[in-house]
Amino acid sequence: MMKNEHLKDIAKKLRLRILELTHGVGKNGAHVGGGLSAVEILTTIYGHVLNYDLNNPLDKNRDRFILSKGHSAIALFSALQIAGFLTKEELDQFEVNGSPYYAHASRNLVKGI
């Protein structure tokens, strides 16, 4: 698959996952607009730019990405799932009481956050 097609595929998967997660939280809401507005940036960063190793997430030579747009956490979590940091089952717990995955990201270096 050519790079552009690969990135388009990632963006499509991100949008679908964001909508799926948003639908699942019901009345709690999930900042869907903030998440969807960050899709292209996160697609490029996680699909083409960042240097990271899923087997060594604390590598001192890894790239670091800091999301300062708090209302885009749903997109970050979705990108981390597609990149392999999070499993679908983990992210399916988005906005579930007691879950570490909610509307605003909380630092967890092992999970890429």
C-alpha positions in Angstrom: 0.0 0.0 0.0 1.4 3.4 -0.9 2.1 5.9 1.9 -0.9 8.1 1.1 -3.3 5.2 0.9 -1.9 3.9 4.2 -2.5 7.2 5.9 -6.0 7.5 4.4 -6.8 4.1 5.8 -5.5 5.1 9.3 -7.6 8.3 9.2 -10.7 6.4 8.3 -10.1 3.9 11.1 -9.6 6.7 13.5 -12.8 8.5 12.6 -14.8 5.2 12.8 -13.3 4.4 16.2 -14.0 7.9 17.6 -17.6 7.7 16.4 -18.0 4.2 17.9 -16.6 5.3 21.2 -18.8 8.4 21.2 -21.9 6.4 20.6 -21.0 4.0 23.4 -20.8 6.7 26.1 -24.3 7.8 25.7 -25.3 10.9 27.8 -21.8 11.3 29.2 -20.6 12.8 26.0 -17.1 12.5 24.6 -16.0 15.7 22.8 -16.5 14.2 19.4 -15.8 17.5 17.6 -12.5 17.9 19.3 -11.5 14.4 18.5 -12.5 14.5 14.9 -10.7 17.8 14.4 -7.4 16.1 15.3 -7.6 13.0 13.1 -5.3 14.2 10.3 -2.6 15.4 12.7 -2.7 12.2 14.7 -2.8 10.1 11.6 0.4 11.8 10.3 2.2 11.7 13.6 1.4 8.1 14.5 1.3 6.8 10.9 4.4 8.4 9.6 6.5 10.7 11.9 7.0 9.3 15.4 9.8 7.0 16.3 8.6 4.5 18.9 9.0 0.9 19.9 5.9 -0.9 21.3 8.2 -3.4 23.0 10.2 -0.7 24.7 7.8 2.3 25.4 10.2 3.9 27.9 13.2 4.0 25.5 15.1 7.2 26.1 15.6 7.6 22.4 11.9 7.5 21.5 10.0 10.4 20.2 7.5 12.1 22.5 4.2 13.6 21.6 2.3 15.8 24.0 -1.4 16.4 23.3 -2.3 19.9 24.7 -5.8 19.9 23.3 -7.5 18.1 26.2 -10.8 17.7 24.3 -9.1 15.5 21.7 -8.2 12.6 24.1 -10.7 10.3 22.4 -8.7 10.8 19.2 -5.4 10.2 21.0 -6.7 7.0 22.6 -8.0 5.8 19.2 -4.6 6.6 17.6 -2.9 4.7 20.4 -5.1 1.7 19.8 -4.4 1.7 16.0 -0.6 2.1 16.8 -0.8 -0.9 19.1 -0.3 0.8 22.5 -3.9 0.1 23.6 -6.0 -2.9 22.9 -9.6 -2.7 21.6 -10.8 -4.2 24.9 -8.9 -1.6 26.9 -10.3 1.3 24.9 -13.8 -0.2 24.9 -13.7 0.9 28.6 -13.7 4.5 27.5 -15.8 6.6 30.0 -16.7 3.5 32.0 -16.6 4.2 35.7 -13.1 3.6 37.1 -11.5 3.3 33.6 -8.2 5.2 33.0 -9.6 6.2 29.6 -12.0 9.2 29.8 -12.6 12.6 28.3 -9.2 14.0 29.3 -5.9 12.0 29.0 -4.0 11.1 32.1 -0.2 10.4 31.7 0.8 6.7 31.3 4.1 6.4 29.4 3.8 2.6 29.0 0.5 3.1 27.1 1.9 6.0 25.1 0.0 8.7 26.9 
